[in-house]
Amino acid sequence: MQLTKGSRDVLVIEQHTRIGGGCTHWGTIPSKALRYSIYQLTEALANQLVKEAGIRANPTVAELRRSAQSIINKQETMRRSFYERNNVEIVHGKARFVDANTVQIDDDQLIRFNYAVIASGSRPHRPAEIDFHHPRIFDSDTILNLSFKPRSMTVYGAGVIGCEYASMFRNLDIKINLINTRSKLLEFLDDEIVDALSYHLRERGVLVRHNEQYERVEPTDDGVVLYFESGKQVKTDILLWAAGRMGNSDDIGLENIGVTPNRRGYLSVSKCFQTETPNIYAVGDLIGFPSLASAAYTQGRAAANHILGNQEHCELIGDIPAGIYTSPEISSIGKTERELTEAKVPYEIGHTHFRSLARAQITGRTVGMLKILFHRETLEILGVHCFGSNAAEIIHIGQAVMAQRGSANSLHYFMNTTFNYPTMAEAYRVAALNGFNRLF
């Protein structure tokens, strides 16, 4: 869209029959729609009248996913309308680079271009020795096609995807073993947030095992046995393999344009998203961290601006917030306490526990907290971390203030701003006053 508004002719080549990619069809949108369906179900079953009536529900994942299909269709229709309104041609087929100015589609059609942006995304990493065709072994692309409700489930890999699905399926009263290959969950997050997540997963009945590496996977007719290097073994009805992803960079002719992916298929890019070949750009999951749909949108726009010669607009503005859709959800932006301590930055902390907010008490969503990290001397906001209901929405207030320059990015903003009452946004004022009082 950015290139067409800059009067460039744009062709989109899409391998799949439908547009929207993994985000729309088998990743972000369907998984978050499923999460919301589960949330609605658990809310309904927790209702006192429903309890007294003795009503029980035991839907399959497929049944819970029905509402997701209409959302997927709406998203695809909307995206197609954007292309049509901006006169962007879409060609469906498999594209390979012939040279730095030519691609070939489905072994016949040749297309010449001045610039190319590769946005082919990523896929789950599948070790060759594991049979992913077995009906009881899944990855994040196939788990949404689960046709029955298992009693138990092992999630191997406790990254963002693993934690989200462990939390989601536990809310369906499925017994969960969450296997972490590291010493703690989501190590890139603030330690206090990680501790809160670990506590609430365990409180909900999720069994978390740290520092485990698999030795082999043995599927059976009635389940899957996971053997560990430590000598332990776990058998559950199904296995969700969530240990890493790979960039979709194979078989697209990168060897013909001088671009070399790393061992996981990801491409290295400059700050303006150029590959080793200057007229070839790469954005989205294909370039690795942060691997967020929100970041991919911005990266694509930045690459387009660089192609159009708008050098000053090719870099991203400020930090990118992380949104993790566990139950409760997590969102974070800026520095963690660990990073600030290592950098010897004199910081202070402002806290709000949701249980003290009127809005949280009204809605019954009292689990959670907002944490502001700020410089002790300048009061500059250095990081905001949130755990609880609507965390991924709440974080954007902190993001907006942190993006300001100079004195506009200050704890004083939150202390002196009038927030609607009662709201969850009020957490910023409470946390700011809490932190400011620690200075004296």
Contacts in CASP RR format, 6 or more apart in sequence:
PFRMAT RR
TARGET T0000
AUTHOR 0000-0000-0000
METHOD contacts of the structure
MODEL  1
MQLTKGSRDVLVIEQHTRIGGGCTHWGTIPSKALRYSIYQLTEALANQLV
KEAGIRANPTVAELRRSAQSIINKQETMRRSFYERNNVEIVHGKARFVDA
NTVQIDDDQLIRFNYAVIASGSRPHRPAEIDFHHPRIFDSDTILNLSFKP
RSMTVYGAGVIGCEYASMFRNLDIKINLINTRSKLLEFLDDEIVDALSYH
LRERGVLVRHNEQYERVEPTDDGVVLYFESGKQVKTDILLWAAGRMGNSD
DIGLENIGVTPNRRGYLSVSKCFQTETPNIYAVGDLIGFPSLASAAYTQG
RAAANHILGNQEHCELIGDIPAGIYTSPEISSIGKTERELTEAKVPYEIG
HTHFRSLARAQITGRTVGMLKILFHRETLEILGVHCFGSNAAEIIHIGQA
VMAQRGSANSLHYFMNTTFNYPTMAEAYRVAALNGFNRLF
1 82 0 8 1.000
1 86 0 8 1.000
1 88 0 8 1.000
1 301 0 8 1.000
2 300 0 8 1.000
2 301 0 8 1.000
2 304 0 8 1.000
2 305 0 8 1.000
2 308 0 8 1.000
3 10 0 8 1.000
3 304 0 8 1.000
3 307 0 8 1.000
3 308 0 8 1.000
4 10 0 8 1.000
4 86 0 8 1.000
4 87 0 8 1.000
4 88 0 8 1.000
5 86 0 8 1.000
6 308 0 8 1.000
8 307 0 8 1.000
8 308 0 8 1.000
10 86 0 8 1.000
10 88 0 8 1.000
10 89 0 8 1.000
11 88 0 8 1.000
11 89 0 8 1.000
11 90 0 8 1.000
11 91 0 8 1.000
11 111 0 8 1.000
11 113 0 8 1.000
12 19 0 8 1.000
12 83 0 8 1.000
12 88 0 8 1.000
12 89 0 8 1.000
12 90 0 8 1.000
12 91 0 8 1.000
13 90 0 8 1.000
13 91 0 8 1.000
13 92 0 8 1.000
13 93 0 8 1.000
13 95 0 8 1.000
13 103 0 8 1.000
13 105 0 8 1.000
13 111 0 8 1.000
14 20 0 8 1.000
14 21 0 8 1.000
14 90 0 8 1.000
14 91 0 8 1.000
14 92 0 8 1.000
14 93 0 8 1.000
15 92 0 8 1.000
15 93 0 8 1.000
15 94 0 8 1.000
15 95 0 8 1.000
15 120 0 8 1.000
16 25 0 8 1.000
16 92 0 8 1.000
17 92 0 8 1.000
18 25 0 8 1.000
18 76 0 8 1.000
19 76 0 8 1.000
19 79 0 8 1.000
19 80 0 8 1.000
19 83 0 8 1.000
19 90 0 8 1.000
20 75 0 8 1.000
20 76 0 8 1.000
20 79 0 8 1.000
21 121 0 8 1.000
22 28 0 8 1.000
22 121 0 8 1.000
23 29 0 8 1.000
23 293 0 8 1.000
23 296 0 8 1.000
24 72 0 8 1.000
24 75 0 8 1.000
24 76 0 8 1.000
24 79 0 8 1.000
25 72 0 8 1.000
26 141 0 8 1.000
26 144 0 8 1.000
27 140 0 8 1.000
27 141 0 8 1.000
27 144 0 8 1.000
28 293 0 8 1.000
29 68 0 8 1.000
29 71 0 8 1.000
29 72 0 8 1.000
29 75 0 8 1.000
30 65 0 8 1.000
30 68 0 8 1.000
30 72 0 8 1.000
30 144 0 8 1.000
31 140 0 8 1.000
31 144 0 8 1.000
31 164 0 8 1.000
31 165 0 8 1.000
31 168 0 8 1.000
31 325 0 8 1.000
32 325 0 8 1.000
33 65 0 8 1.000
33 67 0 8 1.000
33 68 0 8 1.000
33 71 0 8 1.000
33 72 0 8 1.000
34 61 0 8 1.000
34 64 0 8 1.000
34 65 0 8 1.000
34 68 0 8 1.000
34 144 0 8 1.000
34 168 0 8 1.000
35 164 0 8 1.000
35 168 0 8 1.000
35 325 0 8 1.000
35 327 0 8 1.000
37 64 0 8 1.000
37 65 0 8 1.000
37 67 0 8 1.000
37 68 0 8 1.000
38 64 0 8 1.000
38 168 0 8 1.000
38 171 0 8 1.000
38 172 0 8 1.000
39 171 0 8 1.000
39 327 0 8 1.000
41 57 0 8 1.000
41 59 0 8 1.000
41 64 0 8 1.000
41 172 0 8 1.000
42 171 0 8 1.000
44 50 0 8 1.000
44 57 0 8 1.000
45 51 0 8 1.000
45 55 0 8 1.000
45 56 0 8 1.000
45 57 0 8 1.000
58 149 0 8 1.000
59 149 0 8 1.000
60 146 0 8 1.000
60 147 0 8 1.000
60 148 0 8 1.000
60 149 0 8 1.000
61 143 0 8 1.000
61 144 0 8 1.000
61 146 0 8 1.000
61 147 0 8 1.000
61 149 0 8 1.000
62 145 0 8 1.000
62 146 0 8 1.000
62 147 0 8 1.000
65 144 0 8 1.000
80 90 0 8 1.000
82 88 0 8 1.000
83 89 0 8 1.000
83 90 0 8 1.000
91 105 0 8 1.000
91 109 0 8 1.000
93 105 0 8 1.000
93 106 0 8 1.000
94 105 0 8 1.000
94 106 0 8 1.000
95 103 0 8 1.000
95 104 0 8 1.000
95 105 0 8 1.000
95 111 0 8 1.000
95 252 0 8 1.000
96 103 0 8 1.000
96 104 0 8 1.000
96 251 0 8 1.000
96 252 0 8 1.000
96 253 0 8 1.000
96 256 0 8 1.000
97 103 0 8 1.000
97 116 0 8 1.000
97 252 0 8 1.000
97 253 0 8 1.000
97 254 0 8 1.000
97 256 0 8 1.000
97 257 0 8 1.000
97 280 0 8 1.000
98 104 0 8 1.000
98 110 0 8 1.000
98 253 0 8 1.000
98 256 0 8 1.000
99 256 0 8 1.000
99 257 0 8 1.000
100 257 0 8 1.000
100 258 0 8 1.000
100 277 0 8 1.000
100 279 0 8 1.000
100 280 0 8 1.000
101 112 0 8 1.000
101 113 0 8 1.000
101 114 0 8 1.000
101 279 0 8 1.000
102 110 0 8 1.000
102 111 0 8 1.000
102 112 0 8 1.000
102 113 0 8 1.000
103 110 0 8 1.000
103 111 0 8 1.000
103 113 0 8 1.000
103 116 0 8 1.000
104 110 0 8 1.000
104 111 0 8 1.000
105 111 0 8 1.000
114 279 0 8 1.000
115 279 0 8 1.000
115 280 0 8 1.000
115 281 0 8 1.000
115 307 0 8 1.000
116 279 0 8 1.000
116 280 0 8 1.000
116 281 0 8 1.000
117 273 0 8 1.000
117 281 0 8 1.000
117 282 0 8 1.000
117 283 0 8 1.000
117 300 0 8 1.000
117 303 0 8 1.000
117 304 0 8 1.000
117 307 0 8 1.000
118 249 0 8 1.000
118 252 0 8 1.000
118 267 0 8 1.000
118 275 0 8 1.000
118 280 0 8 1.000
118 281 0 8 1.000
118 282 0 8 1.000
118 283 0 8 1.000
118 286 0 8 1.000
119 282 0 8 1.000
119 283 0 8 1.000
119 284 0 8 1.000
119 286 0 8 1.000
119 296 0 8 1.000
119 300 0 8 1.000
120 247 0 8 1.000
120 248 0 8 1.000
120 249 0 8 1.000
120 252 0 8 1.000
120 286 0 8 1.000
121 247 0 8 1.000
121 248 0 8 1.000
121 284 0 8 1.000
121 285 0 8 1.000
121 286 0 8 1.000
122 245 0 8 1.000
122 246 0 8 1.000
122 247 0 8 1.000
122 248 0 8 1.000
122 266 0 8 1.000
122 285 0 8 1.000
122 286 0 8 1.000
122 288 0 8 1.000
122 291 0 8 1.000
123 141 0 8 1.000
123 245 0 8 1.000
123 246 0 8 1.000
123 247 0 8 1.000
123 248 0 8 1.000
124 139 0 8 1.000
124 140 0 8 1.000
124 141 0 8 1.000
124 241 0 8 1.000
124 242 0 8 1.000
124 244 0 8 1.000
124 245 0 8 1.000
124 246 0 8 1.000
125 243 0 8 1.000
125 244 0 8 1.000
125 245 0 8 1.000
125 246 0 8 1.000
125 264 0 8 1.000
126 132 0 8 1.000
126 139 0 8 1.000
126 241 0 8 1.000
129 216 0 8 1.000
129 217 0 8 1.000
130 137 0 8 1.000
130 217 0 8 1.000
130 241 0 8 1.000
131 137 0 8 1.000
131 217 0 8 1.000
131 219 0 8 1.000
132 138 0 8 1.000
132 139 0 8 1.000
132 142 0 8 1.000
132 241 0 8 1.000
134 219 0 8 1.000
134 224 0 8 1.000
136 219 0 8 1.000
136 220 0 8 1.000
136 223 0 8 1.000
136 224 0 8 1.000
136 237 0 8 1.000
136 238 0 8 1.000
136 239 0 8 1.000
137 217 0 8 1.000
137 219 0 8 1.000
137 224 0 8 1.000
137 238 0 8 1.000
137 239 0 8 1.000
137 241 0 8 1.000
138 146 0 8 1.000
138 238 0 8 1.000
138 239 0 8 1.000
138 240 0 8 1.000
138 241 0 8 1.000
139 240 0 8 1.000
139 241 0 8 1.000
139 242 0 8 1.000
140 161 0 8 1.000
140 162 0 8 1.000
140 165 0 8 1.000
140 240 0 8 1.000
140 242 0 8 1.000
143 165 0 8 1.000
143 240 0 8 1.000
146 238 0 8 1.000
149 172 0 8 1.000
149 174 0 8 1.000
150 174 0 8 1.000
150 236 0 8 1.000
150 237 0 8 1.000
150 238 0 8 1.000
151 174 0 8 1.000
151 175 0 8 1.000
151 237 0 8 1.000
152 174 0 8 1.000
152 175 0 8 1.000
152 176 0 8 1.000
152 177 0 8 1.000
152 236 0 8 1.000
152 237 0 8 1.000
152 238 0 8 1.000
153 169 0 8 1.000
153 174 0 8 1.000
153 175 0 8 1.000
153 176 0 8 1.000
153 177 0 8 1.000
153 236 0 8 1.000
153 237 0 8 1.000
153 238 0 8 1.000
153 239 0 8 1.000
153 240 0 8 1.000
154 176 0 8 1.000
154 177 0 8 1.000
154 179 0 8 1.000
154 224 0 8 1.000
154 226 0 8 1.000
154 234 0 8 1.000
154 236 0 8 1.000
154 238 0 8 1.000
154 239 0 8 1.000
154 240 0 8 1.000
155 162 0 8 1.000
155 165 0 8 1.000
155 166 0 8 1.000
155 169 0 8 1.000
155 176 0 8 1.000
155 177 0 8 1.000
155 178 0 8 1.000
155 179 0 8 1.000
155 240 0 8 1.000
155 242 0 8 1.000
156 179 0 8 1.000
156 214 0 8 1.000
156 226 0 8 1.000
156 239 0 8 1.000
156 240 0 8 1.000
156 241 0 8 1.000
156 242 0 8 1.000
156 243 0 8 1.000
157 178 0 8 1.000
157 179 0 8 1.000
157 180 0 8 1.000
157 181 0 8 1.000
157 241 0 8 1.000
157 242 0 8 1.000
157 243 0 8 1.000
157 244 0 8 1.000
158 166 0 8 1.000
158 178 0 8 1.000
158 179 0 8 1.000
158 180 0 8 1.000
158 181 0 8 1.000
158 182 0 8 1.000
158 185 0 8 1.000
158 186 0 8 1.000
158 208 0 8 1.000
158 242 0 8 1.000
159 180 0 8 1.000
159 185 0 8 1.000
159 186 0 8 1.000
159 242 0 8 1.000
159 244 0 8 1.000
160 186 0 8 1.000
160 324 0 8 1.000
161 242 0 8 1.000
161 244 0 8 1.000
162 178 0 8 1.000
162 240 0 8 1.000
162 242 0 8 1.000
163 178 0 8 1.000
163 185 0 8 1.000
163 186 0 8 1.000
163 197 0 8 1.000
163 201 0 8 1.000
163 324 0 8 1.000
163 326 0 8 1.000
164 324 0 8 1.000
164 325 0 8 1.000
164 326 0 8 1.000
165 240 0 8 1.000
165 242 0 8 1.000
166 176 0 8 1.000
166 178 0 8 1.000
166 201 0 8 1.000
166 206 0 8 1.000
166 326 0 8 1.000
167 201 0 8 1.000
167 204 0 8 1.000
167 206 0 8 1.000
167 326 0 8 1.000
167 327 0 8 1.000
168 327 0 8 1.000
169 176 0 8 1.000
170 176 0 8 1.000
170 201 0 8 1.000
170 204 0 8 1.000
170 205 0 8 1.000
170 206 0 8 1.000
170 327 0 8 1.000
171 204 0 8 1.000
171 327 0 8 1.000
175 207 0 8 1.000
175 236 0 8 1.000
176 205 0 8 1.000
176 206 0 8 1.000
176 207 0 8 1.000
177 207 0 8 1.000
177 209 0 8 1.000
177 234 0 8 1.000
177 236 0 8 1.000
178 201 0 8 1.000
178 206 0 8 1.000
178 207 0 8 1.000
178 208 0 8 1.000
178 209 0 8 1.000
179 209 0 8 1.000
179 212 0 8 1.000
179 214 0 8 1.000
179 226 0 8 1.000
179 234 0 8 1.000
180 208 0 8 1.000
180 209 0 8 1.000
180 210 0 8 1.000
180 211 0 8 1.000
180 212 0 8 1.000
181 211 0 8 1.000
181 212 0 8 1.000
181 213 0 8 1.000
181 243 0 8 1.000
182 210 0 8 1.000
182 211 0 8 1.000
183 210 0 8 1.000
183 211 0 8 1.000
184 194 0 8 1.000
184 198 0 8 1.000
184 210 0 8 1.000
185 194 0 8 1.000
185 197 0 8 1.000
185 198 0 8 1.000
185 201 0 8 1.000
185 208 0 8 1.000
186 194 0 8 1.000
186 197 0 8 1.000
186 324 0 8 1.000
186 330 0 8 1.000
187 194 0 8 1.000
188 322 0 8 1.000
188 336 0 8 1.000
189 197 0 8 1.000
189 322 0 8 1.000
189 324 0 8 1.000
189 330 0 8 1.000
189 332 0 8 1.000
189 336 0 8 1.000
189 385 0 8 1.000
190 332 0 8 1.000
190 336 0 8 1.000
190 337 0 8 1.000
190 338 0 8 1.000
190 371 0 8 1.000
190 385 0 8 1.000
191 336 0 8 1.000
191 337 0 8 1.000
191 338 0 8 1.000
192 337 0 8 1.000
192 371 0 8 1.000
192 385 0 8 1.000
193 330 0 8 1.000
193 332 0 8 1.000
193 371 0 8 1.000
193 385 0 8 1.000
193 386 0 8 1.000
193 387 0 8 1.000
196 368 0 8 1.000
196 369 0 8 1.000
196 387 0 8 1.000
197 326 0 8 1.000
197 330 0 8 1.000
197 387 0 8 1.000
198 208 0 8 1.000
200 327 0 8 1.000
200 328 0 8 1.000
200 367 0 8 1.000
201 208 0 8 1.000
201 326 0 8 1.000
202 208 0 8 1.000
204 327 0 8 1.000
209 232 0 8 1.000
212 228 0 8 1.000
212 229 0 8 1.000
212 230 0 8 1.000
212 232 0 8 1.000
213 228 0 8 1.000
213 229 0 8 1.000
213 230 0 8 1.000
214 226 0 8 1.000
214 227 0 8 1.000
214 228 0 8 1.000
214 229 0 8 1.000
215 227 0 8 1.000
215 228 0 8 1.000
215 229 0 8 1.000
215 231 0 8 1.000
216 227 0 8 1.000
217 224 0 8 1.000
217 225 0 8 1.000
217 226 0 8 1.000
217 227 0 8 1.000
217 239 0 8 1.000
218 224 0 8 1.000
218 225 0 8 1.000
218 226 0 8 1.000
218 227 0 8 1.000
219 225 0 8 1.000
219 239 0 8 1.000
222 237 0 8 1.000
223 235 0 8 1.000
223 236 0 8 1.000
223 237 0 8 1.000
223 238 0 8 1.000
224 235 0 8 1.000
224 236 0 8 1.000
224 237 0 8 1.000
224 238 0 8 1.000
224 239 0 8 1.000
225 233 0 8 1.000
225 234 0 8 1.000
225 235 0 8 1.000
226 233 0 8 1.000
226 234 0 8 1.000
226 235 0 8 1.000
226 236 0 8 1.000
226 239 0 8 1.000
227 233 0 8 1.000
228 234 0 8 1.000
245 264 0 8 1.000
245 285 0 8 1.000
245 291 0 8 1.000
246 264 0 8 1.000
246 265 0 8 1.000
246 266 0 8 1.000
247 261 0 8 1.000
247 264 0 8 1.000
247 265 0 8 1.000
247 266 0 8 1.000
247 285 0 8 1.000
247 286 0 8 1.000
247 288 0 8 1.000
248 265 0 8 1.000
248 286 0 8 1.000
249 261 0 8 1.000
249 265 0 8 1.000
249 266 0 8 1.000
249 267 0 8 1.000
249 286 0 8 1.000
250 261 0 8 1.000
250 265 0 8 1.000
254 260 0 8 1.000
254 261 0 8 1.000
254 267 0 8 1.000
257 275 0 8 1.000
257 277 0 8 1.000
257 280 0 8 1.000
258 276 0 8 1.000
258 277 0 8 1.000
259 267 0 8 1.000
259 275 0 8 1.000
259 276 0 8 1.000
259 277 0 8 1.000
259 280 0 8 1.000
260 276 0 8 1.000
261 267 0 8 1.000
262 268 0 8 1.000
266 286 0 8 1.000
266 287 0 8 1.000
266 288 0 8 1.000
267 275 0 8 1.000
267 282 0 8 1.000
267 286 0 8 1.000
267 287 0 8 1.000
268 275 0 8 1.000
268 276 0 8 1.000
268 287 0 8 1.000
269 275 0 8 1.000
269 281 0 8 1.000
269 282 0 8 1.000
269 283 0 8 1.000
269 287 0 8 1.000
271 314 0 8 1.000
271 315 0 8 1.000
272 281 0 8 1.000
272 302 0 8 1.000
272 303 0 8 1.000
272 306 0 8 1.000
272 311 0 8 1.000
272 314 0 8 1.000
272 315 0 8 1.000
273 281 0 8 1.000
273 282 0 8 1.000
273 283 0 8 1.000
273 287 0 8 1.000
273 299 0 8 1.000
273 300 0 8 1.000
273 302 0 8 1.000
273 303 0 8 1.000
273 306 0 8 1.000
273 314 0 8 1.000
274 280 0 8 1.000
274 281 0 8 1.000
274 303 0 8 1.000
274 306 0 8 1.000
275 281 0 8 1.000
275 282 0 8 1.000
281 300 0 8 1.000
281 303 0 8 1.000
281 306 0 8 1.000
281 307 0 8 1.000
283 296 0 8 1.000
283 299 0 8 1.000
283 300 0 8 1.000
283 302 0 8 1.000
283 303 0 8 1.000
284 291 0 8 1.000
284 295 0 8 1.000
284 296 0 8 1.000
284 299 0 8 1.000
284 300 0 8 1.000
285 291 0 8 1.000
285 296 0 8 1.000
287 299 0 8 1.000
290 320 0 8 1.000
290 322 0 8 1.000
292 320 0 8 1.000
292 322 0 8 1.000
292 323 0 8 1.000
294 320 0 8 1.000
294 321 0 8 1.000
295 316 0 8 1.000
295 320 0 8 1.000
298 316 0 8 1.000
298 320 0 8 1.000
299 316 0 8 1.000
302 313 0 8 1.000
302 314 0 8 1.000
302 315 0 8 1.000
302 316 0 8 1.000
303 314 0 8 1.000
305 311 0 8 1.000
305 313 0 8 1.000
305 314 0 8 1.000
306 314 0 8 1.000
317 403 0 8 1.000
318 402 0 8 1.000
318 403 0 8 1.000
319 333 0 8 1.000
319 334 0 8 1.000
319 399 0 8 1.000
319 402 0 8 1.000
320 333 0 8 1.000
321 331 0 8 1.000
321 332 0 8 1.000
321 333 0 8 1.000
321 392 0 8 1.000
321 395 0 8 1.000
321 396 0 8 1.000
321 399 0 8 1.000
322 330 0 8 1.000
322 331 0 8 1.000
322 332 0 8 1.000
322 333 0 8 1.000
323 329 0 8 1.000
323 330 0 8 1.000
323 331 0 8 1.000
323 332 0 8 1.000
323 391 0 8 1.000
323 392 0 8 1.000
323 395 0 8 1.000
324 330 0 8 1.000
324 331 0 8 1.000
324 392 0 8 1.000
325 392 0 8 1.000
328 365 0 8 1.000
328 367 0 8 1.000
328 368 0 8 1.000
328 387 0 8 1.000
328 388 0 8 1.000
328 389 0 8 1.000
328 391 0 8 1.000
329 387 0 8 1.000
329 388 0 8 1.000
329 389 0 8 1.000
329 390 0 8 1.000
329 391 0 8 1.000
329 392 0 8 1.000
330 386 0 8 1.000
330 387 0 8 1.000
330 388 0 8 1.000
330 391 0 8 1.000
330 392 0 8 1.000
331 385 0 8 1.000
331 386 0 8 1.000
331 391 0 8 1.000
331 392 0 8 1.000
331 394 0 8 1.000
331 395 0 8 1.000
332 383 0 8 1.000
332 384 0 8 1.000
332 385 0 8 1.000
332 386 0 8 1.000
332 395 0 8 1.000
333 383 0 8 1.000
333 384 0 8 1.000
333 385 0 8 1.000
333 395 0 8 1.000
333 398 0 8 1.000
333 399 0 8 1.000
333 402 0 8 1.000
334 382 0 8 1.000
334 383 0 8 1.000
334 384 0 8 1.000
334 402 0 8 1.000
335 343 0 8 1.000
335 345 0 8 1.000
335 373 0 8 1.000
335 382 0 8 1.000
335 383 0 8 1.000
336 373 0 8 1.000
336 383 0 8 1.000
336 385 0 8 1.000
337 347 0 8 1.000
337 349 0 8 1.000
337 373 0 8 1.000
340 347 0 8 1.000
340 373 0 8 1.000
340 382 0 8 1.000
345 375 0 8 1.000
345 382 0 8 1.000
346 375 0 8 1.000
346 376 0 8 1.000
346 377 0 8 1.000
347 373 0 8 1.000
347 374 0 8 1.000
347 375 0 8 1.000
347 376 0 8 1.000
347 382 0 8 1.000
348 373 0 8 1.000
348 374 0 8 1.000
348 375 0 8 1.000
348 376 0 8 1.000
348 435 0 8 1.000
348 438 0 8 1.000
348 439 0 8 1.000
349 371 0 8 1.000
349 372 0 8 1.000
349 373 0 8 1.000
349 435 0 8 1.000
349 438 0 8 1.000
350 371 0 8 1.000
350 372 0 8 1.000
350 373 0 8 1.000
350 374 0 8 1.000
350 431 0 8 1.000
350 432 0 8 1.000
350 434 0 8 1.000
350 435 0 8 1.000
350 438 0 8 1.000
351 369 0 8 1.000
351 370 0 8 1.000
351 371 0 8 1.000
351 372 0 8 1.000
351 431 0 8 1.000
351 434 0 8 1.000
351 435 0 8 1.000
352 369 0 8 1.000
352 370 0 8 1.000
352 371 0 8 1.000
352 427 0 8 1.000
352 428 0 8 1.000
352 430 0 8 1.000
352 431 0 8 1.000
352 434 0 8 1.000
353 368 0 8 1.000
353 369 0 8 1.000
354 360 0 8 1.000
354 365 0 8 1.000
354 366 0 8 1.000
354 367 0 8 1.000
354 368 0 8 1.000
354 369 0 8 1.000
354 370 0 8 1.000
354 388 0 8 1.000
354 389 0 8 1.000
354 424 0 8 1.000
354 427 0 8 1.000
355 361 0 8 1.000
355 366 0 8 1.000
355 367 0 8 1.000
355 368 0 8 1.000
356 430 0 8 1.000
357 366 0 8 1.000
357 422 0 8 1.000
357 424 0 8 1.000
357 426 0 8 1.000
357 427 0 8 1.000
357 430 0 8 1.000
358 421 0 8 1.000
358 422 0 8 1.000
358 426 0 8 1.000
359 422 0 8 1.000
359 423 0 8 1.000
359 424 0 8 1.000
359 426 0 8 1.000
360 366 0 8 1.000
360 389 0 8 1.000
360 424 0 8 1.000
362 422 0 8 1.000
363 389 0 8 1.000
365 388 0 8 1.000
365 389 0 8 1.000
365 390 0 8 1.000
367 388 0 8 1.000
367 389 0 8 1.000
368 386 0 8 1.000
368 387 0 8 1.000
368 388 0 8 1.000
368 389 0 8 1.000
369 386 0 8 1.000
369 387 0 8 1.000
369 388 0 8 1.000
370 384 0 8 1.000
370 385 0 8 1.000
370 386 0 8 1.000
370 394 0 8 1.000
370 427 0 8 1.000
370 428 0 8 1.000
370 430 0 8 1.000
370 431 0 8 1.000
371 384 0 8 1.000
371 385 0 8 1.000
371 386 0 8 1.000
371 431 0 8 1.000
372 381 0 8 1.000
372 383 0 8 1.000
372 384 0 8 1.000
372 411 0 8 1.000
372 414 0 8 1.000
372 428 0 8 1.000
372 431 0 8 1.000
372 432 0 8 1.000
372 435 0 8 1.000
373 381 0 8 1.000
373 382 0 8 1.000
373 383 0 8 1.000
373 384 0 8 1.000
373 385 0 8 1.000
374 380 0 8 1.000
374 381 0 8 1.000
374 382 0 8 1.000
374 383 0 8 1.000
374 411 0 8 1.000
374 435 0 8 1.000
375 382 0 8 1.000
376 439 0 8 1.000
378 410 0 8 1.000
379 410 0 8 1.000
379 411 0 8 1.000
379 412 0 8 1.000
379 436 0 8 1.000
380 406 0 8 1.000
380 409 0 8 1.000
380 410 0 8 1.000
381 398 0 8 1.000
381 401 0 8 1.000
381 402 0 8 1.000
381 409 0 8 1.000
381 410 0 8 1.000
381 411 0 8 1.000
383 402 0 8 1.000
384 395 0 8 1.000
384 398 0 8 1.000
384 399 0 8 1.000
384 402 0 8 1.000
386 394 0 8 1.000
386 395 0 8 1.000
386 427 0 8 1.000
389 424 0 8 1.000
390 424 0 8 1.000
394 424 0 8 1.000
394 425 0 8 1.000
394 427 0 8 1.000
397 425 0 8 1.000
397 428 0 8 1.000
398 428 0 8 1.000
401 408 0 8 1.000
401 409 0 8 1.000
401 410 0 8 1.000
401 413 0 8 1.000
401 414 0 8 1.000
402 409 0 8 1.000
403 409 0 8 1.000
411 432 0 8 1.000
411 435 0 8 1.000
411 436 0 8 1.000
414 428 0 8 1.000
414 429 0 8 1.000
414 431 0 8 1.000
414 432 0 8 1.000
415 429 0 8 1.000
415 432 0 8 1.000
415 433 0 8 1.000
415 436 0 8 1.000
417 428 0 8 1.000
417 429 0 8 1.000
419 425 0 8 1.000
419 426 0 8 1.000
419 428 0 8 1.000
419 429 0 8 1.000
420 426 0 8 1.000
END
